[in-house]
Amino acid sequence: MTLPAAAGPAVTLLIADDDEVTRSGLSMLLAAQPGISVLGEAADGIEAVDRALSLRPDVVLMDVRMPRRNGIDATRHLLAGAADPPKVVVITTFENDGYVTAALGAGASGFVLKRFPVRRIAEAVRVVAAGEAVLFPAALGRMVAARPLGSAAALPQAALTGREEEVLRLMATGLSNPEIAESLTVSLETIKTHVGNVLTKLGAQNRTHAVVIAYESGLVVPRFAE
């Protein structure tokens, strides 16, 4: 899903990474991207939560391996401690990092790799700020297969309808709501209702967390090719 870079006000961003060179480089490069305003930086998970609560960015770009508090715990604290929490995009060096899967389960809206071109990271930030998810289904499938989070029982207990399971399967392929609506030949509002029901029944923080549960439950079988 690609959003117009210049549509509406700039997306505000906080960058959390313990490596100063990486953090400063991301801050400088992303600040130069259309539609993004970098509000500040944080060097560890505790500072990330504190600065996010004070600066109130739209999105936090959260490294997963940081001192004092890692990105998983920082994400969990932030989403639980703010009345209107920011979206969280986790960023890591390796796509098979088990921490990323755990952070998605804690409520992060997606993940990006540090090796991605800056324009792709910027697009991910804008997409998440708009309420969508950043999914790379094959990579997510590999991570879940390697390090399950233990929520496999959530799906059978949720009593999803047949259509809700179908929508969840399509979510797991990385399709956006408009794309799912087109695929099923129904209205966008109908899909939004189904997605909302899926999240509620699964107790999922967001659509990314719901997809993690779909993989863990076996509803979606991991595919190991992008």
N, C-alpha and C positions, 0 to 999 in steps of 0.2 A: 504493500500500500504506500503510495507516495502522495504527500500533501503539498500544496503550494507553499513555497518557503516564505513568501511575503504576505500571506493572508493573515489579517488580524494583528494584534499586538505581539511583540516578541515573546518567545518562551523564555522564562527565567530559569537559570540553571546553577546548581551547586556541584562542584567537582570534589570528590573524596578519593584520595589515593595517597599512600604513605611514601611513595617515591616522588621526591620534589621535582626532579627533571620531567618525569611523566606528567605529573599534576600541572606544572607550569606550562608544559607544551600543549596539553589538552586545552587548558584555559585560554591560551593565546589563539590556538587554531580554531576552537569552537566559537570564541567571541567574534571571529572574523566571518563566521558563516551567517548567511541571511536568516533573519527571524529568530536569532538566539542572543540572549543577553546573559553573560556569566556574572552572577552576583557575588561569588566568593569561592573559597577553597577550604578543604579540611584535610588534615594529615593523618587522622585515625578515626575509628568508629565512634568514639565518644564525642569528639569535636564535630563529626559529621552530623550527629543528632542535634547537638546544641546549636550549631550554626543553621541547620535547616529549620529548627523551631524559631530562631530569631529572624532569619532572613526571609523565610516562607517562599522558597523557590517553587516553581511549577514542577520541576524534575530534579532529582538527585542522581548524578552519575556515580555509582558506588562501587569502588574496588572491593573484592571479596576478602583478600588477605591483607589485613591491617592490624597494627598493634593495639593493645588495650581493649578494643572491641572489634571483632571482625565484621565483615559486611552483612553476614546473616543476622547476627544479633542486633547490629545497628538498624537494619531494615525492620526487624520485628519491633524494636523499641520505638522507632520513628512512626510506624504505622499505627501503633497502639497508643502513642502518647500525644498525637496531634488531632485536634478536632477536625481539621480539613487537611489531611496529610498530603505531601507531594507524591508524585509518582516516582518510582525507583527503577532505574535501569542499572543492572549490575554489569561491570566490565571486568574482563579477565584476560589472561594471556593464552590459556588453553581451553578449548571448547569442551574437553572432557573433565573439567574441574568439578568435582562433586560438590564443592561449596556453592556453585552456581545453581544447581538443582535445588539445594536446600534454601537458597535465597529466594528462588521462585516460589517454593512452597511457603515461605514466610511472607509473601505478598508482593515481591518485585514484579514489575509488569513486563520484563523481558531482559535480554542480555545482549551484549555486543562484545566483540573481541578487540583487543588493543591493536591488533594488526590491520583492522579494517581501515579503509581510507576515511579521512575525517568527514567527508561529505556523507558517508554512510552512517557514521555515528551521529552526525547532526540530524539526519533524516529520522533515525530511530528516536532521538530526543523529541522531535516534533510530533511524530506519530503517537508516542506514548502520552505526550501532553494533551493530545486531542482525544484521548480515551480509548485508543486501540492498544493492541499488544504487539511486541516485537518477538516473533517466533521464528526459529530455524528448526523445523520439525525433525529432520534427521539427526541434527546435533543434540537436540533435546531428548530424542529417543535413545541415543547412545548413553547420555548421562543418566537417564532414569534406569536403563537396563543395568548400568554399572553400579549405581548407588541408589536403590529405592529408598523412599522416604517413609514407608510404612503406612500409607493412607489407602492401601488397596481395598480395604473394606468399605470405603466411603461410597463407591459407586453402587454396589448391590443394596446398600442400606438406603440409598437416595430415592429409589423407586422412580427413576426417570421414565417418561413415556417413550414410545418408539420414536416419535419425531424429535424429542429432546436428545435422545441418544444419537440420532442422525446428525443433528446440529452440532453436537459435541465432537463427533468424528470429523466433521468438516472444519470445525475450529482447530482441531489438531493438525490439519494440513496447512494451517497458516492463513486460511481465508478470512477476510474481513466480513463484517455483517452484510454490506451490500453485495459482496461476492457470493455469500451463502444464500441470500435472498434470490439472486439471479439463478444460482444452481438449482434451487428447489422450486423456482417459479412461484414465489410468494412475496408478499410485501415486506419492506424493510421493517416496518413496525411489528409485524408478526415475528420476524427473526429476533428483534430486540426483546420481545416478550419471552421467546424460548430461551435466549441466552440468559436473561435475568432469572428465569425459573431454574435453569441448570446451575447457575452460581449459588442460588439460595439453597437448593436441594443438596448440593455437594458441600456446602459450607466453605466455598472457595473465596479467596480474597479478590480474585479477578479471573479473567479468562485464561491467562497463562497458568495459574494455579489449577484451574479446572482441567486443562490439558495434561498437566503433570499427573493428576489423579486418573485421567483416562488411560494414560500409558501404564501406570502402576497397576491398575485394575485388570489390564489385559484387553480392555475394549478396543484400544488401538495398539497394534503390534509395531514395535520400533522398526523403522527402515533405515538402513545404514548407508544410504547414498543421497547426496544433496540433489 
